Every structure is written in C-alpha cells, then in structure tokens.
Amino acid sequence: MTELTTQTAQICPTVLVLDDEKNIRKSIEIALSQEDINVVLAHDPAAAIRILSEQIIDIVILDIKLGEIDGITFFKKMQSEGFSVPTIFISGHATLTEAASTIKIGGYEFIEKPFSAEKILVTVKRCLEFSAMSERLRLIESRKGPVEIIGDSPAIKQVIEETLKVAKTNANVLISGGSGTGKN
C-alpha cells in the first residue's frame, strides 16, 4: 500500500525595488532575502514596467528621485497601466510635501534614507499583512449577495421603511428586538 503525502509549498512574496542607486537596491535585497522574500531589482522605470508585466509583484519599493522621471510620476503611470501594487516610497532628498503626497496618492508608507535593514523589513512585513487583510476583506465582500427581508407584519414593514430612508446615507443602523424575532 502506498502512502500519499502532500506538502504545502509556501509561496514567498516578491518585492520589486526601483532605485537608481545600486547600493540601496543591493542593501534592500540583502535585508529582505534573509527573510525568504524574493527581491527583483530595477535601476530605471522601463525595467520596472517590464518586470511588472512579466512577474507577479507583491510590493514595490520606489525611490522618489529617479533621474529622468520621479517616483510619484512613475507610481501614477504604474497605476494607469493597471499595476495596482502596494508601494513603499523611499527617498533621501524628498521634501515634506513630496513625502506627504506619496501617501495621499495611495502609497503604503514613506521611509526616509538612510534607513536600517530592520526598518525596511518591518515595513515590508506590515505591508504584506495589510495587503493580505485587504484581499481577504475584498473576497468576503464579494461573497455577499443581496439581503432579503422576509415578513409582512406591520412591524417588519416599518423596519423596512425606516431602513430604506437611512440606506442613502453613511449612517450606521441598529435593529433591535426580542430573542427569536429574526433580526440577523
């Protein structure tokens, strides 16, 4: 008799690092690869777009100052081309306004250079956890179908009428009643 065993392969996340400084790219690669995180390096936006087109990327670490194109412009281009990837912005020369705008446009985090290996690792792990929770929430919400309230008593009709009034707003609604009255 043959015993079948299955092993669950753990899929390692992949991080794309786009920075024009080779030493920064390499230091991030060393820090993350020690934690079983795949790291793909790009030195310019064209290489990064090519990588995004060819591979599944879980996080982008993006320098704000890239030379011919800034990181914020590249981020917007990435989004317009359909690459919706959580992005951690980094810079040693960004103004406070630029740093704040990275978050306003949808960046996950901004880290100022120089940073420690621990800082980048903790931020990447938090970003991965946030992405996993966001995906789980999206899946749960996509499973929800329309809710149908069944009943024709005057009380349930009143609940439906009041609920419809509030449905057009962002207000929270509490429906209460005795045990066994079907409020769920």
C-alpha positions as CSV (number, residue, x, y, z in Angstrom):
1,M,0.0,0.0,0.0
2,T,1.4,3.4,-1.0
3,E,1.0,6.3,1.4
4,L,0.4,9.6,-0.3
5,T,1.7,12.7,1.4
6,T,1.3,16.3,0.3
7,Q,3.4,19.2,1.2
8,T,2.1,22.7,1.1
9,A,4.6,24.8,-0.7
10,Q,4.9,28.2,0.9
11,I,4.9,30.9,-1.7
12,C,7.4,33.6,-0.9
13,P,6.3,37.2,-1.6
14,T,8.2,39.1,-4.3
15,V,9.3,42.7,-3.9
16,L,10.4,44.9,-6.8
17,V,12.9,47.6,-5.8
18,L,13.2,50.6,-8.2
19,D,16.0,52.9,-7.2
20,D,18.8,54.4,-9.3
21,E,21.3,53.9,-6.6
22,K,22.9,50.4,-6.8
23,N,24.0,50.3,-3.2
24,I,20.4,51.0,-2.0
25,R,19.0,48.3,-4.2
26,K,21.6,45.8,-3.0
27,S,21.1,46.6,0.7
28,I,17.3,46.2,0.4
29,E,17.9,42.9,-1.5
30,I,20.2,41.6,1.3
31,A,17.8,42.6,4.1
32,L,14.7,41.1,2.5
33,S,16.2,37.9,1.1
34,Q,17.4,36.8,4.5
35,E,13.7,36.6,5.4
36,D,12.6,34.5,2.5
37,I,11.4,37.4,0.4
38,N,12.1,37.3,-3.3
39,V,13.6,40.6,-4.5
40,V,13.7,41.8,-8.0
41,L,15.9,44.9,-8.8
42,A,15.3,47.6,-11.4
43,H,17.5,50.6,-12.0
44,D,15.1,52.5,-14.2
45,P,11.3,52.8,-14.8
46,A,11.4,51.0,-18.2
47,A,13.0,47.9,-16.5
48,A,10.4,48.1,-13.7
49,I,7.5,48.2,-16.1
50,R,8.9,45.2,-17.9
51,I,9.3,43.3,-14.6
52,L,5.7,44.2,-13.6
53,S,4.5,42.9,-17.0
54,E,6.3,39.6,-16.6
55,Q,6.0,38.7,-12.9
56,I,3.6,38.8,-10.0
57,I,4.9,41.5,-7.7
58,D,3.5,41.8,-4.2
59,I,5.2,45.1,-3.2
60,V,7.1,47.9,-5.0
61,I,9.8,49.8,-3.1
62,L,10.1,53.0,-5.1
63,D,12.6,55.9,-4.8
64,I,11.0,59.3,-5.3
65,K,14.1,60.7,-7.1
66,L,14.9,58.6,-10.1
67,G,16.5,60.9,-12.5
68,E,14.6,61.4,-15.7
69,I,11.2,60.6,-14.1
70,D,10.3,61.0,-10.5
71,G,8.9,58.2,-8.4
72,I,5.5,59.9,-7.9
73,T,5.0,60.2,-11.7
74,F,6.1,56.6,-12.2
75,F,3.6,55.5,-9.5
76,K,0.8,57.2,-11.3
77,K,1.9,55.7,-14.6
78,M,2.1,52.3,-13.0
79,Q,-1.5,52.7,-11.8
80,S,-2.7,54.0,-15.1
81,E,-1.3,50.9,-16.8
82,G,-3.2,48.6,-14.4
83,F,-0.5,47.7,-12.0
84,S,-2.1,48.2,-8.6
85,V,0.7,47.1,-6.3
86,P,1.2,48.3,-2.7
87,T,4.1,50.8,-2.9
88,I,6.6,51.9,-0.3
89,F,8.3,55.1,-1.2
90,I,11.8,55.9,-0.2
91,S,14.0,59.0,-0.6
92,G,16.9,60.8,1.0
93,H,16.1,64.1,-0.8
94,A,12.3,64.4,-0.7
95,T,10.6,67.5,0.6
96,L,7.9,67.1,3.3
97,T,5.3,67.9,0.7
98,E,6.6,65.2,-1.6
99,A,6.6,62.7,1.3
100,A,3.1,63.6,2.3
101,S,1.9,63.4,-1.3
102,T,3.1,59.8,-1.6
103,I,0.6,58.8,1.0
104,K,-2.2,61.0,-0.5
105,I,-1.9,59.3,-3.9
106,G,-2.1,55.8,-2.4
107,G,1.4,54.9,-1.3
108,Y,1.5,52.5,1.7
109,E,4.4,54.2,3.5
110,F,7.2,56.7,3.1
111,I,10.7,55.9,4.5
112,E,13.5,58.4,4.6
113,K,17.0,57.4,3.6
114,P,19.2,56.3,5.2
115,F,17.2,53.6,6.8
116,S,18.1,50.4,8.7
117,A,17.6,46.9,7.3
118,E,15.2,46.3,10.2
119,K,13.1,49.4,9.3
120,I,12.7,48.3,5.7
121,L,11.9,44.7,6.7
122,V,9.3,45.6,9.3
123,T,7.6,48.0,6.8
124,V,7.5,45.3,4.1
125,K,6.1,42.7,6.5
126,R,3.4,45.2,7.7
127,C,2.6,46.0,4.1
128,L,2.3,42.3,3.2
129,E,0.0,41.7,6.2
130,F,-2.1,44.8,5.2
131,S,-2.4,43.5,1.6
132,A,-3.4,40.1,2.8
133,M,-6.1,41.5,5.0
134,S,-7.4,43.8,2.3
135,E,-7.6,40.9,-0.2
136,R,-9.4,38.8,2.4
137,L,-11.9,41.6,3.0
138,R,-12.4,42.1,-0.7
139,L,-13.2,38.3,-1.1
140,I,-15.6,38.4,1.9
141,E,-17.4,41.4,0.5
142,S,-17.6,39.9,-3.0
143,R,-19.5,36.8,-1.5
144,K,-22.2,39.0,0.0
145,G,-25.3,38.9,-2.0
146,P,-28.4,41.0,-1.7
147,V,-30.1,40.6,1.7
148,E,-33.8,39.8,1.5
149,I,-36.1,40.6,4.5
150,I,-39.0,38.2,4.7
151,G,-42.1,39.2,6.5
152,D,-45.3,41.2,6.1
153,S,-46.2,42.2,9.6
154,P,-46.8,45.9,10.3
155,A,-43.6,45.9,12.5
156,I,-41.3,44.5,9.8
157,K,-42.8,46.8,7.2
158,Q,-42.0,49.7,9.4
159,V,-38.4,48.4,9.8
160,I,-38.0,48.1,6.0
161,E,-39.5,51.6,5.5
162,E,-37.1,53.2,8.1
163,T,-34.1,51.3,6.7
164,L,-34.8,52.5,3.2
165,K,-34.8,56.1,4.5
166,V,-31.3,55.6,6.0
167,A,-29.9,53.4,3.2
168,K,-29.0,56.5,1.2
169,T,-26.7,57.8,3.9
170,N,-23.5,56.6,5.5
171,A,-25.2,56.2,8.9
172,N,-25.0,53.0,11.0
173,V,-28.2,51.3,11.8
174,L,-29.0,49.1,14.8
175,I,-32.0,46.9,14.5
176,S,-33.1,45.5,17.9
177,G,-35.8,43.3,19.2
178,G,-36.6,40.4,21.4
179,S,-34.9,37.0,21.2
180,G,-36.1,34.9,18.2
181,T,-37.6,37.7,16.2
182,G,-35.2,37.2,13.3
183,K,-33.0,40.3,13.4
184,N,-29.9,38.7,11.8
